Amino acid sequence: MFNKEPFVVSYETICINGEWYDLEDATHCVVDGQEYIWLEDQWYELNDSIVGDPAETVDDEEEEAPNYPQYEPPPRSGRWGSILVTGLIILFVVGAGLKVMKVLDHADDAISRAEASAPSSVVAVGTAIPKSTSAPIQKPTQLVTPRPIRTPVPSPWDTQASKVVEAMDYTNPTTRDYALSLIDREHGGKYNIAQICDIWDKIYKQWTYVNDPKGSNYYSPASRTVKLGVKGDCDDFAILVASTMMAIGGSSRIILASNTDGAGHAYAEVYLGPDKSNVDSAAKYICQRYKCRSIAYRTSNEGGQTRHWLNLDWQAKHPGGPYYKNDGETVAIYPNGRWIKFM
């Protein structure tokens, strides 16, 4: 049987053939403990956000009529017997017909009453559900407008993430031009760790720390921070660093770290790659450039894929410096608005 009825996920990130995609309002179902997702008129297996093989489908086939024994009438015993049998059959048919008509009248009345009492807010969704048996999944008909079975409760982090993402205007010409101006000529070419260090170094050296207005938490857009002369607090620094990294082709995220006493901090991280070799390569360059022994990075497992992130906190003194220590919540906010909370 179904572990749960088909349901709609309002937002999710899935992996298809090694590439990650953001989806909205995708339909899922669970059959015998296996989760499936509906993509391009086909059910696919879904395991920890990774899309697997397409499920087998069974075409609807006409059921064969049961092979019941055929009725063979007894041999006729004479003319009057035949007339008597014929009369009984006529009486039986007439009576059955009257009874059927009465039943249909009652059915019409019931349907009319049901239509009259149905609320106007009911939405009919024409779907065919996969069979909940050990047989292959039956291919459903085209889904009409998906209808979530539950309403998600908004989180305060949704609001925070929205504000941070709005400030990360890495496609703004001001932000893009500023990022390019920070890269040394000898480090030109494809996106590389030397360019990451060039950008962090120059923003760090130009930065003037200024608090937000008391009692508020303002996230300055990256382009505005550039126009103001590279000034602001820790979250403004983080947003500017993350935005400039993305402006040259990198992937970054913002970390918001809180403490139980109400204080907090913000910093950026940049994506190094899925393999430990990506970390080793970055560490070799950074330790040579900054005369350090090691680098600080974070490893996370997202959708079944390992990802390595480099610390770009302005308090760390150099890319990959020590992480800020907090005793409260730590949340990562991505440029697409998604956020995750570290345990």
Secondary structure, DSSP 8 states (H G I E B T S, - for coil): -EEEEEEEEEEEEEEETTEEEEEEEEEEEEETTEEEEE-SSSEEEEETTEEEEE------------------------HHHHHHHHHHHHHHHHHHHHHHHHHHHHHHHHHHHHHHHS-TT-----------SSS---------S---SS-----HHHHHHHHHHHH--TTSHHHHHHHHHTS-GGG-SSS-HHHHHHHHHHHHHH-EE----TT------HHHHHHTTSEE-HHHHHHHHHHHHHHTT--EEEEEEE-TTS-EEEEEEEEEESSHHHHHHHHHHHHHHHT-S---EEEEEETTEEEEEEE--GGGSSTT------SS-EEEE-TTS-EEEE-
